[in-house]
């Protein structure tokens, strides 16, 4: 036990305003520490019933044991002349018996009022590697009341349930708002759910399911809230050596959006396909489709002839100053029997305007320095054109021949 006692007085007949008396006590033991200070001032500084007095005290107590940690702190201040009475208390305990739990409380008192109270409780009841946590938070002030509680339960190695409850008052009011989160994690599957609600209203409800296989990913999600109706989302992805595929869908009760992209490479016959397609559906009108696809195909591969063809097709429904539909064919031929190379190009614009262009490069095996180039062009306009235009265009196709020595 350690004690310290200090007293101080100042008394002057000529300047009574500065007369005062100070008394301080300080005690220390193995389990607590206490300090007190008393200040008397004014004309009646040396009287027992003096109103001009300041009292300050501070206490710290430690009542811990081998399995319990317990602390208590208190600070008080009194000004009798101003009728001020202030007190602050803090208490903390932590126990490891049976399971881990802790509690912390903080309180402020002012002139027999409690303007601030806060409390935090925590419990860890985990067993056999499975988590089980629970906690609470309380705050009460003249402007805000807050209560929050949370629970985390692990029912299995790969399954978690998190629940959060929230209640507020005074400045703004929220009554019994509950947030539930569910998460499951297995070898190739992951699942998650979110539910935000009160006993009277559902604010948000969402779920997602993901399956991950060998070179395959499939994801499905749903969401409904107070502000929007049910929305469904689906993602499918495949990544194989010769096939690639991506599909993204999002759908509500009134609208739907689809995006699909694919790539395919076939060895026999040798062919490569790719496609990108976007569809927007509004159930009050016709669907809007944007489509882009292509193909490269090996038609013939023989000793005397080789032929390859490429196709490119693009179409959209928008009224913009570019082509709405564009179809292109390119055919490349190597004919050793006819001794020429040939590139034929066909273009179909907006489904009606067709252009055909043929480029032929010939050669003579007995004279490698002699060759010829032949270019053929053919333009066909739609039948809706005037007859004079068609007659004029019919003379445009021509054949150019030239021999180079």
C-alpha positions in Angstrom: 0.0 0.0 0.0 1.3 3.4 -1.0 -0.2 6.7 0.2 0.5 10.3 -0.6 -1.2 13.2 1.1 -0.4 16.8 0.1 -2.0 20.0 1.5 -1.4 23.6 0.4 -2.9 26.9 1.7 -2.6 30.5 0.6 -3.9 33.3 2.8 -3.4 37.0 2.3 -5.4 39.7 4.2 -4.6 42.4 1.5 -5.7 40.2 -1.5 -8.5 37.9 -0.2 -9.5 37.1 -3.7 -6.5 34.8 -4.2 -7.0 32.9 -0.9 -7.3 29.2 -1.5 -6.7 25.8 0.0 -5.7 22.6 -1.9 -5.8 19.1 -0.6 -4.5 16.1 -2.6 -4.6 12.4 -1.9 -3.1 9.6 -3.9 -3.3 5.9 -2.9 -1.9 2.8 -4.7 -2.4 -0.8 -3.9 -2.1 -4.1 -5.8 -5.6 -3.9 -7.3 -6.5 -0.2 -7.4 -5.3 3.4 -7.8 -7.1 6.3 -6.4 -6.5 10.1 -6.7 -8.5 13.0 -5.2 -8.1 16.7 -5.2 -10.1 19.3 -3.4 -9.7 23.0 -4.0 -11.4 25.7 -1.8 -11.4 29.4 -2.9 -13.3 32.6 -2.3 -14.0 34.6 0.9 -15.1 31.5 2.8 -12.3 29.3 1.6 -11.5 27.9 5.1 -15.1 27.1 6.1 -16.7 23.7 6.0 -19.8 24.8 4.1 -17.9 26.8 1.5 -19.7 26.8 -1.9 -16.8 27.8 -4.0 -15.2 24.4 -4.2 -13.7 22.1 -6.9 -13.6 18.3 -6.4 -11.8 16.0 -8.8 -11.3 12.3 -8.3 -10.0 9.5 -10.4 -10.2 5.7 -9.7 -8.8 2.7 -11.4 -9.6 -0.9 -10.2 -8.2 -4.2 -11.4 -10.2 -7.2 -10.1 -8.7 -9.7 -12.6 -8.0 -13.4 -12.0 -6.5 -16.3 -13.9 -9.5 -16.7 -16.2 -11.1 -13.3 -15.9 -9.8 -9.8 -16.9 -11.8 -7.0 -15.2 -11.0 -3.3 -15.2 -13.0 -0.3 -13.9 -12.1 3.4 -14.4 -14.0 6.4 -13.1 -13.4 10.1 -13.3 -15.5 12.7 -11.5 -15.5 16.5 -11.3 -17.8 18.7 -9.2 -18.0 22.6 -9.2 -20.4 23.4 -6.4 -20.6 27.1 -7.3 -21.7 26.4 -10.9 -23.7 23.3 -9.9 -21.7 21.1 -12.2 -21.5 17.4 -11.6 -19.7 15.4 -14.2 -18.9 11.6 -14.1 -17.3 9.2 -16.6 -17.2 5.5 -16.1 -15.5 2.8 -18.2 -15.7 -0.9 -17.4 -14.1 -3.8 -19.4 -14.2 -7.5 -18.7 -12.8 -10.5 -20.7 -13.4 -14.1 -19.8 -12.0 -17.3 -21.2 -14.1 -19.8 -19.3 -16.0 -22.2 -21.5 -15.8 -19.8 -24.4 -14.3 -16.4 -25.1 -16.4 -13.4 -24.3 -15.8 -9.7 -23.6 -17.9 -6.7 -22.5 -17.0 -3.0 -22.6 -19.3 -0.3 -21.3 -18.8 3.5 -21.3 -21.1 6.0 -19.6 -21.1 9.8 -19.2 -23.2 11.5 -16.6 -23.8 15.3 -16.4 -25.9 16.8 -13.7 -28.0 13.7 -13.1 -28.4 13.2 -16.8 -26.9 10.5 -19.0 -26.0 12.2 -22.4 -23.9 9.3 -23.7 -23.9 5.5 -23.2 -22.1 2.9 -25.2 -21.7 -0.8 -24.8 -19.9 -3.5 -26.8 -20.3 -7.2 -26.2 -18.5 -10.0 -28.0 -18.6 -13.8 -27.8 -16.5 -16.4 -29.6 -18.1 -19.9 -29.1 -16.1 -21.6 -31.9 -15.7 -25.3 -31.7 -13.8 -28.0 -33.7 -12.6 -25.4 -36.3 -16.2 -24.1 -36.9 -16.6 -20.4 -36.2 -19.4 -19.1 -34.1 -19.1 -15.4 -33.3 -21.7 -13.0 -31.8 -21.6 -9.4 -31.0 -23.7 -6.4 -30.0 -23.2 -2.6 -30.1 -25.4 -0.1 -28.2 -25.1 3.7 -28.4 -27.5 6.2 -26.8 -27.2 9.9 -27.1 -29.7 12.8 -27.1 -29.5 12.8 -30.9 -29.0 9.2 -31.9 -29.9 5.8 -30.7 -28.1 2.8 -32.3 -28.4 -0.9 -31.7 -26.4 -3.3 -33.9 -26.0 -7.0 -33.5 -24.2 -9.5 -35.6 -23.8 -13.3 -35.8 -21.4 -15.4 -37.8 -22.1 -19.1 -37.8 -20.1 -21.7 -39.7 -22.4 -24.8 -39.9 -20.0 -26.7 -42.1 -16.4 -26.3 -43.3 -17.6 -24.4 -46.4 -20.9 -22.9 -45.3 -21.2 -19.5 -43.6 -24.2 -17.5 -42.3 -23.8 -13.9 -41.4 -26.7 -12.0 -39.8 -26.6 -8.3 -39.0 -29.5 -6.5 -37.2 -29.8 -2.7 -37.0 -32.1 -0.4 -35.2 -31.8 3.4 -34.9 -33.9 6.2 -33.5 -34.2 9.9 -32.7 -32.4 11.6 -35.6 -33.6 9.0 -38.1 -35.5 5.8 -37.5 -34.7 2.3 -38.7 -36.6 -0.5 -37.0 -35.3 -4.1 -37.0 -33.4 -3.9 -40.3 -31.9 -7.4 -40.9 -29.1 -8.2 -43.3 -28.5 -11.9 -44.0 -25.5 -13.2 -46.0 -25.1 -16.9 -46.9 -22.0 -18.2 -48.5 -21.2 -21.8 -49.5 -17.9 -22.9 -51.0 -17.4 -26.4 -52.3 -14.9 -27.9 -54.7 -16.4 -26.6 -58.0 -19.4 -24.7 -56.8 -19.8 -21.4 -55.0 -23.1 -20.0 -53.8 -24.0 -16.7 -52.2 -27.2 -15.0 -51.0 -28.1 -11.6 -49.7 -31.3 -10.7 -48.0 -32.0 -7.2 -46.6 -35.4 -6.8 -44.9 -37.5 -5.7 -42.0 -40.5 -7.5 -40.6 -42.7 -5.3 -42.8 -40.6 -4.7 -46.0 -38.1 -6.5 -48.1 -35.5 -4.0 -49.4 -33.1 -6.4 -51.3 -33.0 -10.1 -52.0 -30.3 -11.4 -54.2 -28.6 -14.8 -54.9 -25.8 -16.1 -57.0 -24.7 -19.6 -58.0 -21.4 -20.3 -59.7 -20.2 -23.6 -61.1 -16.6 -24.0 -62.2 -15.7 -27.1 -64.1 -12.9 -28.1 -66.4 -12.8 -25.2 -69.0 -16.4 -24.3 -68.1 -17.8 -21.5 -66.0 -21.5 -21.1 -65.4 -23.0 -18.3 -63.2 -26.6 -17.6 -62.4 -27.9 -14.6 -60.3 -31.2 -13.1 -59.3 -32.0 -9.8 -57.6 -35.2 -8.2 -56.5 -35.5 -5.0 -54.4 -37.9 -2.4 -53.2 -37.0 -0.2 -56.2 -37.0 -2.7 -59.1 -38.7 -6.0 -60.0 -37.0 -9.3 -60.4 -33.8 -9.2 -62.5 -32.1 -12.4 -63.7 -28.5 -12.7 -64.9 -26.7 -15.6 -66.5 -23.1 -16.0 -67.7 -21.8 -19.1 -69.5 -18.2 -19.5 -70.6 -16.5 -22.4 -72.3 -12.8 -22.4 -73.2 -11.8 -25.6 -75.0 -8.9 -26.1 -77.4 -11.0 -25.7 -80.6 -14.2 -24.1 -79.2 -14.6 -20.8 -77.3 -18.1 -19.6 -76.2 -19.4 -16.7 -74.1 -23.0 -16.0 -73.3 -24.2 -13.1 -71.2 -27.9 -12.7 -70.4 -29.8 -10.2 -68.2 -33.5 -10.3 -68.1 -36.3 -8.4 -66.2 -40.0 -8.7 -66.4 -40.1 -6.1 -69.3 -36.7 -6.2 -71.0 -34.0 -8.7 -72.0 -30.4 -8.3 -73.2 -28.4 -11.1 -74.7 -24.7 -11.1 -75.8 -23.2 -14.2 -77.4 -19.7 -14.7 -78.8 -18.4 -17.9 -80.2 -15.2 -19.2 -81.9 -14.8 -22.7 -83.5 -11.9 -24.3 -85.3 -12.6 -27.6 -87.1 -9.7 -29.7 -88.4 -11.6 -31.8 -91.0 -12.6 -30.1 -93.1 -10.5 -27.2 -92.1 -12.8 -24.5 -91.1 -12.9 -21.5 -88.7 -16.1 -19.8 -87.6 -16.6 -16.8 -85.3 -19.7 -15.0 -84.4 -20.8 -12.0 -82.2 -24.5 -11.4 -81.6 -26.4 -8.9 -79.5 -30.1 -8.9 -79.0 -32.2 -6.3 -77.1 -35.8 -7.2 -76.4 -38.5 -4.9 -75.1 -41.8 -6.7 -74.9 -43.6 -3.7 -76.2 -41.7 -3.7 -79.5 -39.7 -5.9 -81.9 -36.3 -7.1 -80.9 -33.2 -5.2 -81.8 -30.4 -7.4 -83.2 -26.8 -6.6 -83.9 -25.0 -9.5 -85.7 -21.4 -10.0 -86.8 -20.1 -13.3 -88.1 -17.4 -14.7 -90.3 -16.1 -18.0 -91.7 -12.8 -19.2 -93.2 -13.2 -22.5 -95.0 -10.9 -24.7 -97.0 -13.0 -26.0 -99.9 -10.5 -28.0 -101.9 -7.0 -29.2 -101.3 -5.9 -31.5 -104.1 -2.8 -31.9 -106.2 -3.9 -29.7 -109.1 -6.3 -27.3 -107.3 -6.5 -25.5 -104.0 -9.5 -23.4 -103.0 -10.3 -21.4 -99.9 -13.2 -19.1 -99.1 -13.8 -16.4 -96.5 -17.2 -14.9 -95.5 -18.0 -11.8 -93.4 -21.5 -10.7 -92.6 -22.5 -7.7 -90.5 -26.0 -6.3 -90.0 -27.7 -3.9 -87.6 -31.1 -2.2 -87.4 -30.1 1.3 -86.5 -30.8 4.3 -88.8 -27.3 5.8 -89.0 -25.3 6.9 -92.1 -23.5 3.6 -92.5 -24.4 0.3 -94.1 -27.2 -1.6 -92.3 -26.2 -4.9 -93.9 -22.9 -6.0 -95.4 -22.1 -9.4 -96.8 -18.7 -10.2 -98.2 -17.4 -13.4 -99.9 -13.8 -13.9 -100.8 -12.8 -17.1 -102.8 -9.2 -17.8 -103.6 -8.4 -20.5 -106.1 -5.0 -22.0 -107.3 -5.6 -24.0 -110.4 -2.4 -25.6 -111.7 -4.3 -27.3 -114.6 -5.5 -23.9 -115.9 -2.3 -22.3 -114.8 -3.8 -19.3 -113.0 -4.6 -17.8 -109.6 -8.1 -16.4 -109.1 -9.5 -14.1 -106.4 -13.3 -13.7 -106.6 -14.9 -11.0 -104.4 -18.7 -10.7 -103.9 -20.3 -7.9 -101.9 -24.0 -7.7 -101.0 -25.0 -4.3 -99.6 -28.3 -4.0 -97.7 -29.5 -7.2 -99.2 -30.1 -5.8 -102.7 -26.9 -4.2 -104.2 -24.4 -6.8 -105.4 -20.9 -6.3 -106.6 -18.8 -9.1 -108.1 -15.1 -8.6 -108.9 -12.8 -11.2 -110.2 -9.0 -10.9 -110.3 -7.2 -13.6 -112.4 -3.4 -13.9 -112.6 -2.2 -16.4 -115.2 1.3 -17.8 -116.0 3.1 -20.0 -118.5 5.3 -22.7 -117.0 7.5 -22.9 -120.1 8.1 -19.1 -119.9 8.1 -17.9 -116.3 8.7 -14.3 -117.4 5.4 -14.1 -119.3 2.1 -13.6 -117.4 -1.2 -11.9 -117.7 -3.7 -10.2 -115.4 -7.5 -10.2 -116.1 -9.9 -8.1 -114.0 -13.6 -8.5 -114.3 -16.2 -6.2 -112.5 -19.9 -6.6 -112.4 -22.3 -4.3 -110.5 -26.0 -5.1 -110.1 -28.4 -2.5 -108.7 -31.9 -3.3 -107.3 -34.9 -3.6 -109.7 -36.4 -0.5 -108.0 -33.9 1.6 -109.9 -35.1 3.4 -113.1 -34.6 1.5 -116.5 -32.1 4.2 -117.8 -29.9 3.5 -114.8 -29.9 -0.2 -115.4 -29.1 0.1 -119.0 -26.2 2.5 -118.2 -24.9 0.2 -115.5 -25.1 -2.9 -117.9 -22.3 -1.3 -120.0 -20.0 -0.7 -117.0 -18.9 -4.3 -116.6 -15.7 -4.8 -118.7 -12.7 -7.1 -119.1 -9.2 -5.8 -119.1 -6.4 -8.0 -120.5 -2.7 -7.1 -120.6 0.4 -9.1 -121.2 3.7 -8.2 -119.6 7.0 -9.2 -121.2 
